[in-house]
Amino acid sequence: MPDTRQSAEALLSDVERQLDAVDVALLESNPANLGDASAGVRRIAVAFVEVLESALSAEAFDPFFRSRVEAVTRRLAMQRENIARRNVVVERALASLMRPMPAVTYAIPGARALAAAHAHAH
């Protein structure tokens, strides 16, 4: 179990550092850095979960370690919400800058008016 504990401890520290990188990227408003940092969180989180699953029981970890895991869980949820909010802001900004394109149709010009007139006649 000591090896699992050491591996979990090292990976948890990596997760925390990666979460710090996401926080920085969010503050910088740099989409490329945010994408890289988010991908890094996903990679390291998967490795961390695999190590935790290989542990015999959650009781193998002391309360301080478990509180760090809980803090990481809360940070991930908060970052996910912040990224979702940022996406909404960006989409709204784009929508206000770019007018929607008119729908493209392949109808004959004036055919709609002719069809409407025909419908009213019957």
Phi and psi in degrees as GROMACS dihedral restraints (atoms count N, CA, C in turn):
[ dihedral_restraints ]
;  ai    aj    ak    al  type     phi  dphi    fc
    3     4     5     6     1   -57.0    20    10
    4     5     6     7     1   -38.9    20    10
    6     7     8     9     1   -63.7    20    10
    7     8     9    10     1   -41.8    20    10
    9    10    11    12     1   -63.6    20    10
   10    11    12    13     1   -41.7    20    10
   12    13    14    15     1   -63.0    20    10
   13    14    15    16     1   -45.3    20    10
   15    16    17    18     1   -65.3    20    10
   16    17    18    19     1   -41.5    20    10
   18    19    20    21     1   -63.1    20    10
   19    20    21    22     1   -44.8    20    10
   21    22    23    24     1   -63.5    20    10
   22    23    24    25     1   -41.7    20    10
   24    25    26    27     1   -62.2    20    10
   25    26    27    28     1   -45.9    20    10
   27    28    29    30     1   -64.3    20    10
   28    29    30    31     1   -43.0    20    10
   30    31    32    33     1   -68.4    20    10
   31    32    33    34     1   -36.5    20    10
   33    34    35    36     1   -62.8    20    10
   34    35    36    37     1   -40.6    20    10
   36    37    38    39     1   -62.6    20    10
   37    38    39    40     1   -40.1    20    10
   39    40    41    42     1   -62.9    20    10
   40    41    42    43     1   -42.2    20    10
   42    43    44    45     1   -60.7    20    10
   43    44    45    46     1   -45.5    20    10
   45    46    47    48     1   -61.4    20    10
   46    47    48    49     1   -42.1    20    10
   48    49    50    51     1   -63.9    20    10
   49    50    51    52     1   -39.9    20    10
   51    52    53    54     1   -66.9    20    10
   52    53    54    55     1   -37.8    20    10
   54    55    56    57     1   -63.8    20    10
   55    56    57    58     1   -37.5    20    10
   57    58    59    60     1   -60.8    20    10
   58    59    60    61     1   -40.6    20    10
   60    61    62    63     1   -64.2    20    10
   61    62    63    64     1   -37.9    20    10
   63    64    65    66     1   -65.5    20    10
   64    65    66    67     1   -43.1    20    10
   66    67    68    69     1   -57.9    20    10
   67    68    69    70     1   -45.0    20    10
   69    70    71    72     1   -62.5    20    10
   70    71    72    73     1   -45.5    20    10
   72    73    74    75     1   -63.1    20    10
   73    74    75    76     1   -37.7    20    10
   75    76    77    78     1   -62.9    20    10
   76    77    78    79     1   -42.8    20    10
   78    79    80    81     1   -67.7    20    10
   79    80    81    82     1   -34.6    20    10
   81    82    83    84     1   -77.0    20    10
   82    83    84    85     1   -17.0    20    10
   84    85    86    87     1    55.9    20    10
   85    86    87    88     1    42.3    20    10
   87    88    89    90     1  -107.3    20    10
   88    89    90    91     1   104.5    20    10
   90    91    92    93     1   -59.5    20    10
   91    92    93    94     1   -37.9    20    10
   93    94    95    96     1   -65.4    20    10
   94    95    96    97     1   -46.9    20    10
   96    97    98    99     1   -64.4    20    10
   97    98    99   100     1   -38.3    20    10
   99   100   101   102     1   -64.1    20    10
  100   101   102   103     1   -42.5    20    10
  102   103   104   105     1   -62.6    20    10
  103   104   105   106     1   -44.2    20    10
  105   106   107   108     1   -64.2    20    10
  106   107   108   109     1   -45.4    20    10
  108   109   110   111     1   -65.4    20    10
  109   110   111   112     1   -40.1    20    10
  111   112   113   114     1   -65.1    20    10
  112   113   114   115     1   -41.4    20    10
  114   115   116   117     1   -62.9    20    10
  115   116   117   118     1   -38.7    20    10
  117   118   119   120     1   -63.4    20    10
  118   119   120   121     1   -40.5    20    10
  120   121   122   123     1   -62.1    20    10
  121   122   123   124     1   -44.9    20    10
  123   124   125   126     1   -59.6    20    10
  124   125   126   127     1   -46.5    20    10
  126   127   128   129     1   -61.0    20    10
  127   128   129   130     1   -50.1    20    10
  129   130   131   132     1   -71.6    20    10
  130   131   132   133     1   -33.0    20    10
  132   133   134   135     1   -65.5    20    10
  133   134   135   136     1   -39.3    20    10
  135   136   137   138     1   -63.4    20    10
  136   137   138   139     1   -44.4    20    10
  138   139   140   141     1   -62.0    20    10
  139   140   141   142     1   -40.5    20    10
  141   142   143   144     1   -63.6    20    10
  142   143   144   145     1   -44.6    20    10
  144   145   146   147     1   -62.8    20    10
  145   146   147   148     1   -39.8    20    10
  147   148   149   150     1   -61.6    20    10
  148   149   150   151     1   -40.8    20    10
  150   151   152   153     1   -66.2    20    10
  151   152   153   154     1   -42.3    20    10
  153   154   155   156     1   -63.1    20    10
  154   155   156   157     1   -40.2    20    10
  156   157   158   159     1   -65.5    20    10
  157   158   159   160     1   -28.7    20    10
  159   160   161   162     1   -78.1    20    10
  160   161   162   163     1   -13.1    20    10
  162   163   164   165     1   -68.1    20    10
  163   164   165   166     1   150.4    20    10
  165   166   167   168     1   -68.2    20    10
  166   167   168   169     1   -37.5    20    10
  168   169   170   171     1  -162.1    20    10
  169   170   171   172     1   158.4    20    10
  171   172   173   174     1   -65.7    20    10
  172   173   174   175     1   -20.2    20    10
  174   175   176   177     1   -68.1    20    10
  175   176   177   178     1   -14.9    20    10
  177   178   179   180     1   -69.4    20    10
  178   179   180   181     1   -15.9    20    10
  180   181   182   183     1  -106.2    20    10
  181   182   183   184     1   137.7    20    10
  183   184   185   186     1   -73.1    20    10
  184   185   186   187     1   165.5    20    10
  186   187   188   189     1   -58.4    20    10
  187   188   189   190     1   -35.3    20    10
  189   190   191   192     1   -64.0    20    10
  190   191   192   193     1   -44.4    20    10
  192   193   194   195     1   -62.2    20    10
  193   194   195   196     1   -46.0    20    10
  195   196   197   198     1   -62.4    20    10
  196   197   198   199     1   -35.6    20    10
  198   199   200   201     1   -68.1    20    10
  199   200   201   202     1   -33.8    20    10
  201   202   203   204     1   -65.0    20    10
  202   203   204   205     1   -41.4    20    10
  204   205   206   207     1   -62.1    20    10
  205   206   207   208     1   -43.1    20    10
  207   208   209   210     1   -63.7    20    10
  208   209   210   211     1   -38.4    20    10
  210   211   212   213     1   -64.7    20    10
  211   212   213   214     1   -40.3    20    10
  213   214   215   216     1   -62.9    20    10
  214   215   216   217     1   -41.6    20    10
  216   217   218   219     1   -60.3    20    10
  217   218   219   220     1   -44.5    20    10
  219   220   221   222     1   -65.0    20    10
  220   221   222   223     1   -41.2    20    10
  222   223   224   225     1   -63.9    20    10
  223   224   225   226     1   -41.1    20    10
  225   226   227   228     1   -60.8    20    10
  226   227   228   229     1   -44.4    20    10
  228   229   230   231     1   -63.2    20    10
  229   230   231   232     1   -42.2    20    10
  231   232   233   234     1   -65.6    20    10
  232   233   234   235     1   -43.0    20    10
  234   235   236   237     1   -65.0    20    10
  235   236   237   238     1   -39.4    20    10
  237   238   239   240     1   -60.5    20    10
  238   239   240   241     1   -43.7    20    10
  240   241   242   243     1   -63.2    20    10
  241   242   243   244     1   -43.7    20    10
  243   244   245   246     1   -62.9    20    10
  244   245   246   247     1   -40.5    20    10
  246   247   248   249     1   -67.1    20    10
  247   248   249   250     1   -40.5    20    10
  249   250   251   252     1   -62.8    20    10
  250   251   252   253     1   -43.0    20    10
  252   253   254   255     1   -62.7    20    10
  253   254   255   256     1   -42.2    20    10
  255   256   257   258     1   -62.5    20    10
  256   257   258   259     1   -39.1    20    10
  258   259   260   261     1   -61.5    20    10
  259   260   261   262     1   -40.8    20    10
  261   262   263   264     1   -63.4    20    10
  262   263   264   265     1   -43.9    20    10
  264   265   266   267     1   -61.3    20    10
  265   266   267   268     1   -44.3    20    10
  267   268   269   270     1   -64.5    20    10
  268   269   270   271     1   -44.0    20    10
  270   271   272   273     1   -62.4    20    10
  271   272   273   274     1   -41.3    20    10
  273   274   275   276     1   -65.5    20    10
  274   275   276   277     1   -40.7    20    10
  276   277   278   279     1   -63.5    20    10
  277   278   279   280     1   -43.4    20    10
  279   280   281   282     1   -63.7    20    10
  280   281   282   283     1   -41.3    20    10
  282   283   284   285     1   -64.0    20    10
  283   284   285   286     1   -34.9    20    10
  285   286   287   288     1   -74.9    20    10
  286   287   288   289     1   -27.4    20    10
  288   289   290   291     1   -83.1    20    10
  289   290   291   292     1   -33.6    20    10
  291   292   293   294     1  -114.6    20    10
  292   293   294   295     1   121.1    20    10
  294   295   296   297     1   -75.9    20    10
  295   296   297   298     1   147.7    20    10
  297   298   299   300     1   -64.4    20    10
  298   299   300   301     1   142.4    20    10
  300   301   302   303     1   -73.6    20    10
  301   302   303   304     1   140.1    20    10
  303   304   305   306     1   -64.6    20    10
  304   305   306   307     1   149.4    20    10
  306   307   308   309     1   -63.7    20    10
  307   308   309   310     1   136.9    20    10
  309   310   311   312     1   -89.1    20    10
  310   311   312   313     1   127.8    20    10
  312   313   314   315     1  -125.7    20    10
  313   314   315   316     1   161.1    20    10
  315   316   317   318     1  -115.0    20    10
  316   317   318   319     1    25.4    20    10
  318   319   320   321     1   -79.6    20    10
  319   320   321   322     1   156.6    20    10
  321   322   323   324     1   -73.5    20    10
  322   323   324   325     1   132.4    20    10
  324   325   326   327     1   -54.2    20    10
  325   326   327   328     1   132.4    20    10
  327   328   329   330     1    85.8    20    10
  328   329   330   331     1    -8.0    20    10
  330   331   332   333     1   -65.6    20    10
  331   332   333   334     1   -35.1    20    10
  333   334   335   336     1   -64.6    20    10
  334   335   336   337     1   -44.8    20    10
  336   337   338   339     1   -64.1    20    10
  337   338   339   340     1   -39.8    20    10
  339   340   341   342     1   -64.5    20    10
  340   341   342   343     1   -41.3    20    10
  342   343   344   345     1   -66.5    20    10
  343   344   345   346     1   -38.0    20    10
  345   346   347   348     1   -67.5    20    10
  346   347   348   349     1   -40.6    20    10
  348   349   350   351     1   -64.9    20    10
  349   350   351   352     1   -39.2    20    10
  351   352   353   354     1   -65.3    20    10
  352   353   354   355     1   -39.7    20    10
  354   355   356   357     1   -66.0    20    10
  355   356   357   358     1   -37.2    20    10
  357   358   359   360     1   -73.6    20    10
  358   359   360   361     1   -26.0    20    10
  360   361   362   363     1   -72.2    20    10
  361   362   363   364     1   -24.3    20    10
